[in-house]
Amino acid sequence: MYVVFLAVSVRDELTRRRLEAEEQLKLRLQRAIAEDDLPSACSATDVARYVTTVLQGIPVQAAGGACRENLARTADKAMKHWPPL
């Protein structure tokens, strides 16, 4: 029972941290849009979610054994779509 509770509390903490980081990125992107550093057509919410997903997905793939070259290609592909509108 203790192990299940611990796993849930760790999951909840990781979720909280992920959402907090995504929110901070969204706020920064909103500022970039307001300052014309990003196109006004950008959705700060969508871009923050996109960046967060790519940033979190690459380490998961690496932990699963993905080779460096494939991870680099994934990062390159993501950057070709920057800024995602």
Backbone as XML, in Angstrom:
<?xml version="1.0"?>
<chain id="A" units="angstrom">
  <residue number="1" name="MET">
    <atom name="N" x="0.822" y="-1.195" z="0.000"/>
    <atom name="CA" x="0.000" y="0.000" z="0.000"/>
    <atom name="C" x="0.870" y="1.264" z="0.000"/>
  </residue>
  <residue number="2" name="TYR">
    <atom name="N" x="1.933" y="1.279" z="0.779"/>
    <atom name="CA" x="2.824" y="2.440" z="0.860"/>
    <atom name="C" x="3.479" y="2.724" z="-0.493"/>
  </residue>
  <residue number="3" name="VAL">
    <atom name="N" x="3.861" y="1.650" z="-1.200"/>
    <atom name="CA" x="4.514" y="1.809" z="-2.495"/>
    <atom name="C" x="3.562" y="2.467" z="-3.489"/>
  </residue>
  <residue number="4" name="VAL">
    <atom name="N" x="2.310" y="2.083" z="-3.488"/>
    <atom name="CA" x="1.323" y="2.678" z="-4.385"/>
    <atom name="C" x="1.144" y="4.154" z="-4.058"/>
  </residue>
  <residue number="5" name="PHE">
    <atom name="N" x="1.044" y="4.485" z="-2.785"/>
    <atom name="CA" x="0.888" y="5.887" z="-2.384"/>
    <atom name="C" x="2.104" y="6.694" z="-2.805"/>
  </residue>
  <residue number="6" name="LEU">
    <atom name="N" x="3.290" y="6.131" z="-2.606"/>
    <atom name="CA" x="4.518" y="6.809" z="-2.992"/>
    <atom name="C" x="4.545" y="7.037" z="-4.499"/>
  </residue>
  <residue number="7" name="ALA">
    <atom name="N" x="4.164" y="6.034" z="-5.273"/>
    <atom name="CA" x="4.151" y="6.165" z="-6.725"/>
    <atom name="C" x="3.174" y="7.252" z="-7.164"/>
  </residue>
  <residue number="8" name="VAL">
    <atom name="N" x="2.012" y="7.312" z="-6.528"/>
    <atom name="CA" x="1.023" y="8.331" z="-6.865"/>
    <atom name="C" x="1.554" y="9.713" z="-6.508"/>
  </residue>
  <residue number="9" name="SER">
    <atom name="N" x="2.181" y="9.857" z="-5.358"/>
    <atom name="CA" x="2.683" y="11.169" z="-4.962"/>
    <atom name="C" x="3.831" y="11.617" z="-5.868"/>
  </residue>
  <residue number="10" name="VAL">
    <atom name="N" x="4.672" y="10.695" z="-6.307"/>
    <atom name="CA" x="5.746" y="11.033" z="-7.237"/>
    <atom name="C" x="5.147" y="11.442" z="-8.580"/>
  </residue>
  <residue number="11" name="ARG">
    <atom name="N" x="4.182" y="10.676" z="-9.059"/>
    <atom name="CA" x="3.521" y="11.013" z="-10.326"/>
    <atom name="C" x="2.882" y="12.392" z="-10.247"/>
  </residue>
  <residue number="12" name="ASP">
    <atom name="N" x="2.184" y="12.658" z="-9.135"/>
    <atom name="CA" x="1.520" y="13.954" z="-8.972"/>
    <atom name="C" x="2.531" y="15.096" z="-8.937"/>
  </residue>
  <residue number="13" name="GLU">
    <atom name="N" x="3.660" y="14.879" z="-8.284"/>
    <atom name="CA" x="4.696" y="15.916" z="-8.228"/>
    <atom name="C" x="5.309" y="16.152" z="-9.600"/>
  </residue>
  <residue number="14" name="LEU">
    <atom name="N" x="5.573" y="15.097" z="-10.335"/>
    <atom name="CA" x="6.112" y="15.252" z="-11.684"/>
    <atom name="C" x="5.121" y="15.962" z="-12.599"/>
  </residue>
  <residue number="15" name="THR">
    <atom name="N" x="3.854" y="15.645" z="-12.459"/>
    <atom name="CA" x="2.816" y="16.320" z="-13.239"/>
    <atom name="C" x="2.774" y="17.800" z="-12.893"/>
  </residue>
  <residue number="16" name="ARG">
    <atom name="N" x="2.833" y="18.112" z="-11.618"/>
    <atom name="CA" x="2.811" y="19.509" z="-11.177"/>
    <atom name="C" x="3.993" y="20.277" z="-11.765"/>
  </residue>
  <residue number="17" name="ARG">
    <atom name="N" x="5.152" y="19.682" z="-11.701"/>
    <atom name="CA" x="6.357" y="20.346" z="-12.232"/>
    <atom name="C" x="6.267" y="20.533" z="-13.742"/>
  </residue>
  <residue number="18" name="ARG">
    <atom name="N" x="5.762" y="19.530" z="-14.443"/>
    <atom name="CA" x="5.620" y="19.638" z="-15.897"/>
    <atom name="C" x="4.669" y="20.764" z="-16.266"/>
  </residue>
  <residue number="19" name="LEU">
    <atom name="N" x="3.538" y="20.805" z="-15.580"/>
    <atom name="CA" x="2.552" y="21.856" z="-15.864"/>
    <atom name="C" x="3.085" y="23.237" z="-15.515"/>
  </residue>
  <residue number="20" name="GLU">
    <atom name="N" x="3.835" y="23.321" z="-14.439"/>
    <atom name="CA" x="4.418" y="24.605" z="-14.045"/>
    <atom name="C" x="5.428" y="25.082" z="-15.088"/>
  </residue>
  <residue number="21" name="ALA">
    <atom name="N" x="6.276" y="24.187" z="-15.561"/>
    <atom name="CA" x="7.260" y="24.554" z="-16.580"/>
    <atom name="C" x="6.562" y="24.968" z="-17.876"/>
  </residue>
  <residue number="22" name="GLU">
    <atom name="N" x="5.524" y="24.244" z="-18.247"/>
    <atom name="CA" x="4.780" y="24.584" z="-19.458"/>
    <atom name="C" x="4.114" y="25.952" z="-19.325"/>
  </residue>
  <residue number="23" name="GLU">
    <atom name="N" x="3.584" y="26.234" z="-18.154"/>
    <atom name="CA" x="2.954" y="27.539" z="-17.910"/>
    <atom name="C" x="3.979" y="28.669" z="-17.980"/>
  </residue>
  <residue number="24" name="GLN">
    <atom name="N" x="5.160" y="28.465" z="-17.418"/>
    <atom name="CA" x="6.208" y="29.481" z="-17.474"/>
    <atom name="C" x="6.645" y="29.729" z="-18.914"/>
  </residue>
  <residue number="25" name="LEU">
    <atom name="N" x="6.761" y="28.673" z="-19.688"/>
    <atom name="CA" x="7.117" y="28.823" z="-21.094"/>
    <atom name="C" x="6.009" y="29.562" z="-21.841"/>
  </residue>
  <residue number="26" name="LYS">
    <atom name="N" x="4.771" y="29.234" z="-21.559"/>
    <atom name="CA" x="3.644" y="29.910" z="-22.205"/>
    <atom name="C" x="3.682" y="31.407" z="-21.921"/>
  </residue>
  <residue number="27" name="LEU">
    <atom name="N" x="3.949" y="31.783" z="-20.677"/>
    <atom name="CA" x="4.019" y="33.202" z="-20.321"/>
    <atom name="C" x="5.139" y="33.903" z="-21.075"/>
  </residue>
  <residue number="28" name="ARG">
    <atom name="N" x="6.273" y="33.229" z="-21.216"/>
    <atom name="CA" x="7.392" y="33.821" z="-21.949"/>
    <atom name="C" x="7.059" y="33.955" z="-23.429"/>
  </residue>
  <residue number="29" name="LEU">
    <atom name="N" x="6.380" y="32.970" z="-23.984"/>
    <atom name="CA" x="5.982" y="33.044" z="-25.381"/>
    <atom name="C" x="4.953" y="34.147" z="-25.607"/>
  </residue>
  <residue number="30" name="GLN">
    <atom name="N" x="4.053" y="34.337" z="-24.666"/>
    <atom name="CA" x="3.080" y="35.439" z="-24.762"/>
    <atom name="C" x="3.811" y="36.774" z="-24.813"/>
  </residue>
  <residue number="31" name="ARG">
    <atom name="N" x="4.848" y="36.901" z="-24.004"/>
    <atom name="CA" x="5.634" y="38.134" z="-24.023"/>
    <atom name="C" x="6.335" y="38.302" z="-25.374"/>
  </residue>
  <residue number="32" name="ALA">
    <atom name="N" x="6.880" y="37.199" z="-25.913"/>
    <atom name="CA" x="7.549" y="37.259" z="-27.212"/>
    <atom name="C" x="6.568" y="37.673" z="-28.315"/>
  </residue>
  <residue number="33" name="ILE">
    <atom name="N" x="5.351" y="37.190" z="-28.235"/>
    <atom name="CA" x="4.324" y="37.574" z="-29.212"/>
    <atom name="C" x="3.995" y="39.055" z="-29.054"/>
  </residue>
  <residue number="34" name="ALA">
    <atom name="N" x="3.820" y="39.500" z="-27.833"/>
    <atom name="CA" x="3.496" y="40.910" z="-27.563"/>
    <atom name="C" x="4.611" y="41.838" z="-28.028"/>
  </residue>
  <residue number="35" name="GLU">
    <atom name="N" x="5.848" y="41.365" z="-27.963"/>
    <atom name="CA" x="6.996" y="42.180" z="-28.366"/>
    <atom name="C" x="7.376" y="41.969" z="-29.830"/>
  </residue>
  <residue number="36" name="ASP">
    <atom name="N" x="6.526" y="41.277" z="-30.580"/>
    <atom name="CA" x="6.739" y="40.990" z="-32.006"/>
    <atom name="C" x="7.982" y="40.156" z="-32.285"/>
  </residue>
  <residue number="37" name="ASP">
    <atom name="N" x="8.435" y="39.368" z="-31.314"/>
    <atom name="CA" x="9.535" y="38.442" z="-31.544"/>
    <atom name="C" x="9.031" y="37.135" z="-32.151"/>
  </residue>
  <residue number="38" name="LEU">
    <atom name="N" x="7.745" y="36.874" z="-32.002"/>
    <atom name="CA" x="7.077" y="35.732" z="-32.634"/>
    <atom name="C" x="5.853" y="36.260" z="-33.356"/>
  </residue>
  <residue number="39" name="PRO">
    <atom name="N" x="5.421" y="35.596" z="-34.412"/>
    <atom name="CA" x="4.242" y="36.051" z="-35.142"/>
    <atom name="C" x="3.000" y="36.058" z="-34.251"/>
  </residue>
  <residue number="40" name="SER">
    <atom name="N" x="2.145" y="37.012" z="-34.475"/>
    <atom name="CA" x="0.921" y="37.112" z="-33.668"/>
    <atom name="C" x="-0.008" y="35.916" z="-33.897"/>
  </residue>
  <residue number="41" name="ALA">
    <atom name="N" x="0.196" y="35.203" z="-34.995"/>
    <atom name="CA" x="-0.631" y="34.024" z="-35.270"/>
    <atom name="C" x="-0.284" y="32.848" z="-34.358"/>
  </residue>
  <residue number="42" name="CYS">
    <atom name="N" x="0.839" y="32.929" z="-33.653"/>
    <atom name="CA" x="1.244" y="31.843" z="-32.751"/>
    <atom name="C" x="0.288" y="31.764" z="-31.570"/>
  </residue>
  <residue number="43" name="SER">
    <atom name="N" x="-0.012" y="30.559" z="-31.183"/>
    <atom name="CA" x="-0.740" y="30.317" z="-29.946"/>
    <atom name="C" x="0.299" y="29.952" z="-28.888"/>
  </residue>
  <residue number="44" name="ALA">
    <atom name="N" x="0.481" y="30.813" z="-27.906"/>
    <atom name="CA" x="1.467" y="30.553" z="-26.855"/>
    <atom name="C" x="1.182" y="29.231" z="-26.157"/>
  </residue>
  <residue number="45" name="THR">
    <atom name="N" x="-0.076" y="28.931" z="-25.955"/>
    <atom name="CA" x="-0.454" y="27.677" z="-25.292"/>
    <atom name="C" x="-0.036" y="26.475" z="-26.129"/>
  </residue>
  <residue number="46" name="ASP">
    <atom name="N" x="-0.357" y="26.505" z="-27.417"/>
    <atom name="CA" x="-0.030" y="25.388" z="-28.302"/>
    <atom name="C" x="1.477" y="25.234" z="-28.478"/>
  </residue>
  <residue number="47" name="VAL">
    <atom name="N" x="2.179" y="26.353" z="-28.633"/>
    <atom name="CA" x="3.632" y="26.285" z="-28.815"/>
    <atom name="C" x="4.300" y="25.758" z="-27.542"/>
  </residue>
  <residue number="48" name="ALA">
    <atom name="N" x="3.845" y="26.207" z="-26.386"/>
    <atom name="CA" x="4.410" y="25.716" z="-25.124"/>
    <atom name="C" x="4.193" y="24.211" z="-24.994"/>
  </residue>
  <residue number="49" name="ARG">
    <atom name="N" x="3.016" y="23.749" z="-25.358"/>
    <atom name="CA" x="2.731" y="22.313" z="-25.287"/>
    <atom name="C" x="3.605" y="21.541" z="-26.282"/>
  </residue>
  <residue number="50" name="TYR">
    <atom name="N" x="3.778" y="22.073" z="-27.475"/>
    <atom name="CA" x="4.612" y="21.451" z="-28.502"/>
    <atom name="C" x="6.058" y="21.326" z="-28.022"/>
  </residue>
  <residue number="51" name="VAL">
    <atom name="N" x="6.622" y="22.429" z="-27.543"/>
    <atom name="CA" x="8.013" y="22.430" z="-27.087"/>
    <atom name="C" x="8.182" y="21.484" z="-25.905"/>
  </residue>
  <residue number="52" name="THR">
    <atom name="N" x="7.260" y="21.532" z="-24.971"/>
    <atom name="CA" x="7.330" y="20.659" z="-23.800"/>
    <atom name="C" x="7.278" y="19.197" z="-24.214"/>
  </residue>
  <residue number="53" name="THR">
    <atom name="N" x="6.411" y="18.870" z="-25.137"/>
    <atom name="CA" x="6.278" y="17.487" z="-25.594"/>
    <atom name="C" x="7.559" y="17.005" z="-26.262"/>
  </residue>
  <residue number="54" name="VAL">
    <atom name="N" x="8.144" y="17.817" z="-27.135"/>
    <atom name="CA" x="9.391" y="17.431" z="-27.799"/>
    <atom name="C" x="10.511" y="17.294" z="-26.769"/>
  </residue>
  <residue number="55" name="LEU">
    <atom name="N" x="10.621" y="18.270" z="-25.870"/>
    <atom name="CA" x="11.692" y="18.232" z="-24.868"/>
    <atom name="C" x="11.574" y="17.040" z="-23.937"/>
  </residue>
  <residue number="56" name="GLN">
    <atom name="N" x="10.371" y="16.638" z="-23.631"/>
    <atom name="CA" x="10.188" y="15.488" z="-22.751"/>
    <atom name="C" x="10.283" y="14.172" z="-23.511"/>
  </residue>
  <residue number="57" name="GLY">
    <atom name="N" x="9.924" y="14.185" z="-24.769"/>
    <atom name="CA" x="9.941" y="12.961" z="-25.559"/>
    <atom name="C" x="11.335" y="12.492" z="-25.913"/>
  </residue>
  <residue number="58" name="ILE">
    <atom name="N" x="12.241" y="13.405" z="-26.166"/>
    <atom name="CA" x="13.597" y="13.023" z="-26.549"/>
    <atom name="C" x="14.284" y="12.225" z="-25.431"/>
  </residue>
  <residue number="59" name="PRO">
    <atom name="N" x="14.247" y="12.659" z="-24.167"/>
    <atom name="CA" x="14.868" y="11.839" z="-23.118"/>
    <atom name="C" x="14.204" y="10.467" z="-22.952"/>
  </residue>
  <residue number="60" name="VAL">
    <atom name="N" x="12.903" y="10.403" z="-23.151"/>
    <atom name="CA" x="12.212" y="9.112" z="-23.057"/>
    <atom name="C" x="12.724" y="8.178" z="-24.157"/>
  </residue>
  <residue number="61" name="GLN">
    <atom name="N" x="12.860" y="8.720" z="-25.363"/>
    <atom name="CA" x="13.384" y="7.918" z="-26.460"/>
    <atom name="C" x="14.823" y="7.487" z="-26.180"/>
  </residue>
  <residue number="62" name="ALA">
    <atom name="N" x="15.623" y="8.403" z="-25.651"/>
    <atom name="CA" x="17.019" y="8.080" z="-25.332"/>
    <atom name="C" x="17.095" y="6.972" z="-24.285"/>
  </residue>
  <residue number="63" name="ALA">
    <atom name="N" x="16.263" y="7.072" z="-23.267"/>
    <atom name="CA" x="16.248" y="6.046" z="-22.218"/>
    <atom name="C" x="15.825" y="4.695" z="-22.782"/>
  </residue>
  <residue number="64" name="GLY">
    <atom name="N" x="15.028" y="4.723" z="-23.845"/>
    <atom name="CA" x="14.577" y="3.492" z="-24.478"/>
    <atom name="C" x="15.566" y="2.931" z="-25.481"/>
  </residue>
  <residue number="65" name="GLY">
    <atom name="N" x="16.712" y="3.597" z="-25.630"/>
    <atom name="CA" x="17.760" y="3.068" z="-26.496"/>
    <atom name="C" x="17.893" y="3.727" z="-27.854"/>
  </residue>
  <residue number="66" name="ALA">
    <atom name="N" x="17.145" y="4.798" z="-28.106"/>
    <atom name="CA" x="17.259" y="5.473" z="-29.407"/>
    <atom name="C" x="18.684" y="5.999" z="-29.580"/>
  </residue>
  <residue number="67" name="CYS">
    <atom name="N" x="19.198" y="5.891" z="-30.788"/>
    <atom name="CA" x="20.570" y="6.337" z="-31.034"/>
    <atom name="C" x="20.626" y="7.862" z="-31.164"/>
  </residue>
  <residue number="68" name="ARG">
    <atom name="N" x="21.795" y="8.383" z="-30.932"/>
    <atom name="CA" x="22.029" y="9.831" z="-30.958"/>
    <atom name="C" x="21.637" y="10.445" z="-32.307"/>
  </residue>
  <residue number="69" name="GLU">
    <atom name="N" x="21.956" y="9.753" z="-33.377"/>
    <atom name="CA" x="21.660" y="10.280" z="-34.713"/>
    <atom name="C" x="20.151" y="10.438" z="-34.919"/>
  </residue>
  <residue number="70" name="ASN">
    <atom name="N" x="19.370" y="9.451" z="-34.485"/>
    <atom name="CA" x="17.918" y="9.548" z="-34.625"/>
    <atom name="C" x="17.352" y="10.670" z="-33.763"/>
  </residue>
  <residue number="71" name="LEU">
    <atom name="N" x="17.891" y="10.823" z="-32.565"/>
    <atom name="CA" x="17.422" y="11.903" z="-31.690"/>
    <atom name="C" x="17.770" y="13.259" z="-32.290"/>
  </residue>
  <residue number="72" name="ALA">
    <atom name="N" x="18.940" y="13.375" z="-32.869"/>
    <atom name="CA" x="19.343" y="14.634" z="-33.512"/>
    <atom name="C" x="18.429" y="14.942" z="-34.701"/>
  </residue>
  <residue number="73" name="ARG">
    <atom name="N" x="18.064" y="13.914" z="-35.472"/>
    <atom name="CA" x="17.141" y="14.129" z="-36.594"/>
    <atom name="C" x="15.777" y="14.588" z="-36.100"/>
  </residue>
  <residue number="74" name="THR">
    <atom name="N" x="15.334" y="14.020" z="-34.990"/>
    <atom name="CA" x="14.052" y="14.434" z="-34.407"/>
    <atom name="C" x="14.111" y="15.897" z="-33.990"/>
  </residue>
  <residue number="75" name="ALA">
    <atom name="N" x="15.186" y="16.282" z="-33.329"/>
    <atom name="CA" x="15.343" y="17.684" z="-32.907"/>
    <atom name="C" x="15.400" y="18.608" z="-34.119"/>
  </residue>
  <residue number="76" name="ASP">
    <atom name="N" x="16.140" y="18.193" z="-35.154"/>
    <atom name="CA" x="16.218" y="18.996" z="-36.378"/>
    <atom name="C" x="14.843" y="19.160" z="-37.019"/>
  </residue>
  <residue number="77" name="LYS">
    <atom name="N" x="14.074" y="18.083" z="-37.059"/>
    <atom name="CA" x="12.729" y="18.140" z="-37.650"/>
    <atom name="C" x="11.843" y="19.090" z="-36.846"/>
  </residue>
  <residue number="78" name="ALA">
    <atom name="N" x="11.932" y="19.018" z="-35.538"/>
    <atom name="CA" x="11.133" y="19.907" z="-34.690"/>
    <atom name="C" x="11.509" y="21.366" z="-34.947"/>
  </residue>
  <residue number="79" name="MET">
    <atom name="N" x="12.780" y="21.642" z="-35.110"/>
    <atom name="CA" x="13.223" y="23.021" z="-35.323"/>
    <atom name="C" x="12.834" y="23.547" z="-36.706"/>
  </residue>
  <residue number="80" name="LYS">
    <atom name="N" x="12.638" y="22.658" z="-37.672"/>
    <atom name="CA" x="12.196" y="23.098" z="-38.996"/>
    <atom name="C" x="10.769" y="23.639" z="-38.941"/>
  </residue>
  <residue number="81" name="HIS">
    <atom name="N" x="10.061" y="23.289" z="-37.916"/>
    <atom name="CA" x="8.678" y="23.749" z="-37.749"/>
    <atom name="C" x="8.599" y="24.875" z="-36.718"/>
  </residue>
  <residue number="82" name="TRP">
    <atom name="N" x="9.709" y="25.575" z="-36.508"/>
    <atom name="CA" x="9.737" y="26.651" z="-35.529"/>
    <atom name="C" x="9.587" y="27.969" z="-36.237"/>
  </residue>
  <residue number="83" name="PRO">
    <atom name="N" x="8.795" y="28.882" z="-35.768"/>
    <atom name="CA" x="7.836" y="28.655" z="-34.688"/>
    <atom name="C" x="6.620" y="27.929" z="-35.221"/>
  </residue>
  <residue number="84" name="PRO">
    <atom name="N" x="6.118" y="26.966" z="-34.451"/>
    <atom name="CA" x="4.904" y="26.270" z="-34.878"/>
    <atom name="C" x="3.700" y="27.198" z="-34.743"/>
  </residue>
  <residue number="85" name="LEU">
    <atom name="N" x="2.977" y="27.364" z="-35.819"/>
    <atom name="CA" x="1.840" y="28.302" z="-35.788"/>
    <atom name="C" x="0.546" y="27.615" z="-35.465"/>
  </residue>
</chain>
